[in-house]
């Protein structure tokens, strides 16, 4: 059994100051003004002693003392509510930042959580050593009883969403293209549609909690401990699909398949769901191929590597 060691046990809700649990309305107003260029951003950062953090693709993220402040750029997909409820759902495990406050601004909502330090897994010298912890942490989150509203929300980028993109959107894009790779893309898509994977993945299966994002950059490690951040895609999924998502996410390509195979059981793959797991791997890998195909000119090495991977999965 893998024991997940916490990154910094002292970062708990009870140890945080009372001030950190109060919505900083003036600070948020200044940040929103800086976004609108009514105030210089550097002046706001200096006045409030904010340190910008990387990784916020759909938001601006800052360290503010013991608080991590997330100011969202997008409000679709229930991002703020998903993150708030997701963080509260797993709060007892000590694996994620503690949710502190939520500001439901109509255009630029924000969320405060405890700051957790650490290095993203891909930046570690030996990321493979931490993968068993990730599997154990994922299993611990999945073991929590589902509750509303998360129980009614499929994770963003669910397997149903992937299927829809591959059956409705990508064929239209391929029909409008004509280059050296288009024919092979159509062949792979036809093979996937004839494989029976879609029917298998549409069958009902027991639901578990899912963060909805398998990017290894969201897992942080320091001093032989672990934390996970970014819950804005949270909802329900199933173990086989989420296991496949971990393995087929493009951030996982630096990890050998031989290592991932040793962790399949820890990620919840068993004899009952192995066929679903294999179908999900092919579907998710094909979806990433579609994403990289649209950017094949600027990301050609990644596209070609993903093409080889999908061909291997279908062989």
MOURMO-V453514 format. One record per pair of residues at least 24 apart in sequence whose C-alpha atoms are under 10 Angstrom apart, sorted by the first residue. I is the first residue (numbers start at 1). J is the second residue. If there is no record, write none. Layout:
[[I	J] [I	J]]
This chain:
[[1	132] [1	136] [1	266] [2	132] [2	133] [2	134] [2	135] [2	136] [2	137] [2	266] [3	132] [3	133] [3	136] [3	137] [4	93] [4	94] [4	95] [4	130] [4	132] [4	133] [4	134] [4	135] [4	136] [4	137] [4	140] [4	224] [4	225] [4	226] [4	227] [5	94] [5	95] [5	133] [5	137] [5	221] [5	223] [5	224] [5	225] [5	226] [5	227] [6	93] [6	94] [6	95] [6	96] [6	221] [6	222] [6	223] [6	224] [6	225] [6	226] [6	227] [7	94] [7	95] [7	96] [7	116] [7	117] [7	118] [7	220] [7	221] [7	222] [7	223] [7	224] [7	225] [7	226] [7	227] [7	228] [8	94] [8	95] [8	116] [8	117] [8	118] [8	221] [8	222] [8	223] [8	224] [8	225] [8	226] [8	227] [9	94] [9	95] [9	116] [9	225] [11	66] [11	94] [11	97] [11	98] [11	114] [11	115] [11	116] [11	117] [12	91] [12	92] [12	94] [12	96] [12	97] [12	98] [12	99] [12	114] [12	115] [13	91] [13	94] [13	97] [13	98] [13	99] [13	100] [13	113] [13	114] [14	98] [16	66] [16	67] [16	98] [16	100] [16	114] [17	66] [17	67] [18	100] [19	100] [20	64] [20	65] [20	66] [20	67] [20	68] [20	100] [20	101] [20	112] [20	113] [20	114] [21	67] [21	99] [21	100] [21	101] [21	102] [21	112] [21	113] [21	114] [22	100] [22	101] [22	102] [22	112] [23	100] [23	101] [23	102] [23	103] [23	110] [23	111] [23	112] [24	69] [24	101] [24	103] [24	112] [25	103] [28	69] [28	70] [28	71] [28	103] [28	105] [28	108] [28	109] [28	110] [29	108] [31	60] [31	71] [31	108] [32	71] [32	107] [32	108] [32	109] [35	60] [35	73] [35	108] [55	120] [55	217] [55	218] [55	230] [56	230] [58	232] [59	108] [59	109] [59	110] [60	110] [61	110] [61	111] [61	112] [62	112] [62	115] [63	112] [63	113] [63	114] [63	115] [63	116] [63	117] [64	112] [64	114] [64	115] [65	114] [65	115] [66	113] [66	114] [66	115] [66	116] [67	97] [67	98] [67	99] [67	100] [67	111] [67	112] [67	113] [67	114] [67	115] [67	116] [68	97] [68	98] [68	99] [68	100] [68	111] [68	112] [68	113] [68	114] [68	115] [68	116] [69	100] [69	101] [69	102] [69	110] [69	111] [69	112] [69	113] [69	114] [69	115] [70	102] [70	109] [70	110] [70	111] [70	112] [70	113] [70	230] [71	103] [71	105] [71	108] [71	109] [71	110] [71	111] [71	112] [72	105] [72	107] [72	108] [72	109] [72	110] [72	111] [73	107] [73	108] [73	109] [73	110] [74	107] [74	108] [74	109] [75	104] [75	105] [75	106] [75	107] [75	108] [75	109] [77	153] [77	155] [77	156] [77	232] [77	233] [78	153] [78	156] [78	232] [78	233] [78	234] [79	109] [79	156] [79	231] [79	232] [79	233] [79	234] [80	104] [80	109] [80	110] [80	111] [80	231] [80	232] [80	233] [81	111] [81	149] [81	150] [81	231] [81	232] [81	233] [81	234] [82	149] [82	150] [82	153] [82	155] [82	156] [82	211] [82	231] [82	232] [82	233] [82	234] [82	235] [83	111] [83	211] [83	229] [83	230] [83	231] [83	232] [83	233] [83	234] [83	235] [84	111] [84	112] [84	113] [84	231] [84	232] [84	234] [85	147] [85	148] [85	149] [85	150] [85	231] [85	232] [85	234] [85	235] [86	141] [86	149] [86	150] [86	209] [86	210] [86	211] [86	230] [86	231] [86	232] [86	233] [86	234] [86	235] [87	113] [87	211] [87	229] [87	230] [87	231] [87	232] [87	234] [89	141] [89	144] [89	145] [89	146] [89	147] [89	148] [89	150] [89	209] [90	140] [90	141] [90	142] [90	144] [90	209] [91	141] [92	141] [92	144] [93	137] [93	140] [93	141] [93	144] [94	137] [94	226] [94	227] [94	228] [95	137] [95	138] [95	140] [95	141] [95	219] [95	225] [95	226] [95	227] [95	228] [95	229] [96	219] [96	220] [96	226] [96	227] [96	228] [96	229] [96	230] [96	231] [97	227] [97	228] [97	229] [97	230] [97	231] [115	229] [116	220] [116	221] [116	222] [116	226] [116	227] [116	228] [116	229] [117	220] [117	221] [117	222] [117	226] [117	227] [118	219] [118	220] [118	221] [118	222] [118	223] [118	225] [118	226] [118	227] [118	228] [119	217] [119	218] [119	219] [119	220] [119	221] [119	222] [119	223] [119	226] [119	227] [120	215] [120	216] [120	217] [120	218] [120	219] [120	220] [120	221] [120	222] [120	226] [120	227] [120	228] [121	215] [121	216] [121	217] [121	218] [121	219] [121	220] [121	221] [121	222] [121	226] [121	251] [121	252] [122	215] [122	216] [122	217] [122	218] [122	219] [122	220] [122	251] [122	252] [122	253] [122	254] [122	255] [123	216] [123	217] [123	220] [123	221] [124	220] [124	221] [124	222] [126	255] [127	216] [127	221] [127	254] [127	255] [128	254] [128	255] [128	256] [128	259] [128	260] [129	224] [129	259] [130	219] [130	220] [130	221] [130	224] [130	225] [130	226] [131	216] [131	219] [131	255] [131	259] [131	260] [131	263] [132	259] [132	260] [132	262] [132	263] [132	266] [132	267] [133	221] [133	225] [133	226] [133	227] [133	266] [134	216] [134	219] [134	220] [134	226] [134	227] [134	228] [134	246] [134	263] [134	266] [134	267] [135	243] [135	246] [135	263] [135	264] [135	265] [135	266] [135	267] [135	268] [136	263] [136	266] [136	267] [136	268] [137	226] [137	227] [137	228] [137	266] [137	267] [138	209] [138	210] [138	211] [138	228] [138	239] [138	242] [138	243] [138	266] [138	267] [138	268] [139	208] [139	209] [139	210] [139	239] [139	266] [139	267] [139	268] [140	209] [141	208] [141	209] [141	210] [141	211] [142	207] [142	208] [142	209] [142	210] [142	211] [142	236] [142	237] [142	238] [142	239] [142	242] [142	267] [142	268] [143	208] [143	209] [144	208] [144	209] [145	207] [145	208] [145	209] [146	207] [146	208] [146	209] [146	210] [146	235] [146	236] [147	209] [147	235] [147	236] [148	235] [149	235] [150	208] [150	209] [150	210] [150	234] [150	235] [150	236] [151	207] [151	208] [151	209] [151	235] [151	236] [151	237] [152	235] [152	236] [153	209] [153	233] [153	234] [153	235] [153	236] [153	237] [154	207] [154	208] [154	209] [154	210] [154	212] [154	233] [154	234] [154	235] [154	236] [154	237] [154	238] [155	209] [155	210] [155	211] [155	212] [155	213] [155	232] [155	233] [155	234] [155	235] [155	236] [155	237] [155	238] [156	210] [156	211] [156	212] [156	213] [156	232] [156	233] [156	234] [156	235] [156	236] [156	237] [157	212] [157	213] [157	233] [157	234] [158	210] [158	212] [158	213] [158	233] [158	235] [158	236] [158	237] [158	238] [158	241] [158	242] [158	245] [158	284] [159	198] [159	201] [159	202] [159	237] [159	238] [159	241] [159	242] [159	245] [159	280] [159	283] [159	284] [159	287] [160	198] [160	201] [160	202] [162	280] [162	283] [162	284] [162	286] [162	287] [162	288] [163	193] [163	197] [163	198] [163	201] [163	202] [163	280] [163	283] [163	284] [163	286] [163	287] [164	198] [165	287] [165	290] [166	192] [166	193] [166	283] [166	284] [166	286] [166	287] [166	290] [167	192] [167	193] [167	198] [169	290] [170	287] [170	290] [170	291] [170	293] [170	294] [171	290] [173	290] [173	294] [174	290] [174	293] [174	294] [181	293] [181	296] [181	304] [181	307] [182	293] [184	307] [184	311] [185	286] [185	289] [185	290] [185	293] [185	307] [188	286] [188	307] [188	310] [188	311] [188	314] [189	283] [189	286] [189	287] [189	290] [191	314] [192	279] [192	282] [192	283] [192	286] [192	314] [193	283] [195	279] [195	282] [195	314] [196	279] [197	275] [197	276] [197	278] [197	279] [197	280] [197	281] [197	282] [197	283] [198	276] [198	279] [198	280] [198	283] [199	279] [200	275] [200	276] [200	277] [200	279] [200	280] [201	240] [201	241] [201	275] [201	276] [201	277] [201	279] [201	280] [201	283] [202	276] [203	276] [204	238] [205	237] [205	238] [205	239] [205	240] [205	273] [205	276] [206	236] [206	237] [206	238] [206	239] [207	235] [207	236] [207	237] [207	238] [207	239] [208	235] [208	236] [208	237] [208	238] [208	239] [208	242] [209	234] [209	235] [209	236] [209	237] [209	238] [209	239] [209	242] [210	234] [210	235] [210	236] [210	237] [210	238] [210	239] [210	241] [210	242] [211	235] [211	236] [211	237] [211	242] [212	236] [212	237] [212	242] [212	245] [213	242] [213	245] [213	246] [213	249] [214	242] [214	243] [214	244] [214	245] [214	246] [214	247] [214	248] [214	249] [214	250] [214	251] [214	252] [215	245] [215	246] [215	247] [215	248] [215	249] [215	250] [215	251] [215	252] [216	246] [216	249] [216	250] [216	251] [216	252] [217	251] [217	252] [238	268] [238	273] [238	276] [238	277] [239	267] [239	268] [239	269] [239	270] [239	273] [239	276] [239	277] [240	264] [240	267] [240	268] [240	269] [240	270] [240	272] [240	273] [240	274] [240	275] [240	276] [240	277] [240	278] [240	279] [240	280] [240	281] [241	268] [241	269] [241	273] [241	276] [241	277] [241	278] [241	279] [241	280] [241	281] [241	283] [241	284] [242	267] [242	268] [242	269] [242	277] [242	280] [242	281] [243	267] [243	268] [243	269] [243	277] [243	278] [243	280] [243	281] [244	269] [244	276] [244	277] [244	278] [244	279] [244	280] [244	281] [244	282] [244	283] [244	284] [244	285] [245	277] [245	280] [245	281] [245	283] [245	284] [245	285] [246	281] [246	284] [247	281] [247	284] [247	285] [248	280] [248	281] [248	282] [248	283] [248	284] [248	285] [248	286] [248	287] [248	288] [248	306] [248	309] [248	310] [249	281] [249	284] [249	285] [249	287] [249	288] [250	284] [250	285] [250	288] [250	289] [250	302] [250	306] [253	302] [253	305] [253	306] [253	309] [278	313] [279	313] [279	314] [281	310] [281	313] [282	309] [282	310] [282	311] [282	312] [282	313] [282	314] [283	310] [283	313] [284	310] [285	309] [285	310] [285	311] [285	313] [286	310] [286	311] [286	313] [286	314]]
